[in-house]
Every structure is written in structure tokens, then in C-alpha cells.
Amino acid sequence: MLVDSPPEQRADTAPAPPTRRAIRASGLLLALAVLALVALASIAIGAKELSPEQVWHGLFRSTWTYGDVVVDERLARTALGLLAGAALGLSGAVLQALTRNPLADPGLLGINAGASAAVVTAITYFGVTSLEGYVWFAFFGAAAVGALVWVLGGSRSATPVRLALAGTAISAALYGYLQAVMITDEAALSKMRFWTVGSLASATGSTTLRVLPFIAAGTVLALVLARPLNAVAMGDDTAKALGADLNRTRALSMLAATVLCGAATAACGPIAFVGLMVPHAVRSFTGPDLRWILPYAAVLAPVLLLGADVLGRVVARPSELQVGIVTAIIGGPVFIFLVRRRRTAQL
């Protein structure tokens, strides 16, 4: 004769529901799988059609054919997209936490403007014509503007509002300089028009290797700052009560964002909305914890960037749309939606 188990015993043997941590970890693994699929699509799909056999042969070639050359170019493009996307996503997440503004992006502190102004100067006054030359000037311009924003924002007494105001003012001045130079110098305008749009089309293995150390260092620094940034995001008084060093955290956060965004902009040109959309979207299902936002942003931002790049190659065959144009087309409506949703939530 069968006897039912007591209620308390049945409860003990019932499987426990998954924890929030387990759900987040599973989601991150899923995001990594999606990133792998998008990276494969970036290699296999493009303005020039290749058969699966040509793609396979290009990846594991024993000879050198037309398909091998195309795949080799796409490999460099994909690698740079992975690095630049991760850098933009991380820098956006760091800046949103630093400024306590969920709609902040790397352009808020003038980093993109500094890189663009430096490249225009290099072309116009120093005769630089190669992408390898642009990289160093762009990175120097981004770093210089990041340091200037930090100083004008109050240095050790900097606040999120001061940093945002300093970055906005410097961006306006630099974009005015950029437009003035490009209007008066047709050669600079011709050379700059593709770089300022933002593109992965000129990616090479050399460019990727040049920016890799900077992006790797910025990534490590950003991830290390996750815990203190969590405290800073709660407000100055709460952060101090939790033992966070506000000045050191803000200075290192500025450094991480500048290195990451500066390296990505130097290699690809200024690409809008990636650093804004991805961290903001990630926060909706991870919550405010930077220890989860940063890894998710580092994985999903390359998904967006490479996906936009593949879309740009397909919709305009046999030509292509630059990735900066595609992200702007996607990002504009998304940004309006985010602003309206935020405004509705505040009412």
C-alpha cells in the first residue's frame, strides 16, 4: 500500500528554482554563443558573395585564391569589430556609472571629438595619409581631451555634472575646429569623410595589433573598477560610507573610458550609439550591478557592431554602407524610445 510523503518532505525534494546569479550566468553564456554566430556571419557574409566551400578553404587554406584573400580581409575586419565593440560597450557602461546618467555615452566627455580633431590636424598640417598614422594621432587626441576634461571638471573635486559640462563644452569647440578645417581644406575633407563616419572596412592585422594592448589594459581596469563604481553610483555620501575612494575611482574610470574609447575610435573612427544603447539595454535585465553589466556589455556590444557591419555589407551590394551609418540609423529611433520611456517613468 502506497503512502503519500508528508508535505514537508515533498517540499524538500522539489527542485529549487534557479537563482538570479545562475540566470545571469546562463544569459552570459548565451550571449557568448550569439557573439560566436555573429562573428562567423561576419566572415561568411559580405558585399562579395562567397560559397561555403570558399569560406572554409579561406579559413584553412593550403593555397592562395581570390576567396582566401576575401576571407583574410574579413578575418581582420571581424577581429577589429570584436575589439572595438567590446571597448565601446565597456567605456559606455563605465561612463554611465561615473556620471550617474543612463543615457551617457563616450561622446559625452569629448573623447570622440578629441580623436577626430587630432586626425584632421594630422592630415592637414602633418601630411599623414595612412590608417596606421591616424591611430596614434587619434589616440593622443582622445587621451589629451580626457585629461583636459578631468582637469576642467575639478580634478580631485570633480563631480559627474562638472565632468559632463566640461566634456560638452570641449566637444563643441573641437567640432567647430574640425568643421572649419575641413571646409577650408578640400584635401582634408576628402580624406576625412570616410574616417569620420566610422568604418571597419580598412581593418588590417597591423591596426588590430596596435590597439590590442590598449583595449586589453582598459578592459582589465574597467572590470576591476566594477565594485567601487557600484558604490559611486549610489551617491557620494553612500560611497564614502561604504569606504570607496571617490577621487581614485573617478580618475581611474576616466582613464579606463579614455583608453577604451580612444583606441576604438583611433582604429575605426567615431561610431555612435554603441556605447549608449548596449549598456542601457543590458541594465534592464542585469539590474544596476556593474559586475554583470560590464561583462554583458563587453559581449553584446560586438554583437551589435558586427551585426550592423554585416547588414551594411548586404543591403547595398555590390557596395556597402559604413557601420557608423548603420548604427546611427538604428540608434536614432532607439535613443528617442529610451528618452521617452525614461521621461514616462519619471512622470
Secondary structure, DSSP 8 states (H G I E B T S, - for coil): ------HHHHHHHS-----HHHHHHHHHHHHHHHHHHHHHHHHH-SSS---HHHHHHHHT-SS--HHHHHHHHHHHHHHHHHHHHHHHHHHHHHHHHHHT-TT--GGGGTHHHHHHHHHHHHHHHH---SHHHHHHHHHHHHHHHHHHHHHHTTGGG--HHHHHHHHHHHHHHHHHHHHHHHHH-HHHHHHHHHHTT--STT--HHHHHHHHHHHHHHHHHHHHTHHHHHHHTT-HHHHHHTT--HHHHHHHHHHHHHHHHHHHHHHH----SHHHHHHHHHHHHH-S-HHHHHHHHHHHHHHHHHHHHHHHHHHTTTS---HHHHHHHHHHHHHHHHHHHHHHHH-
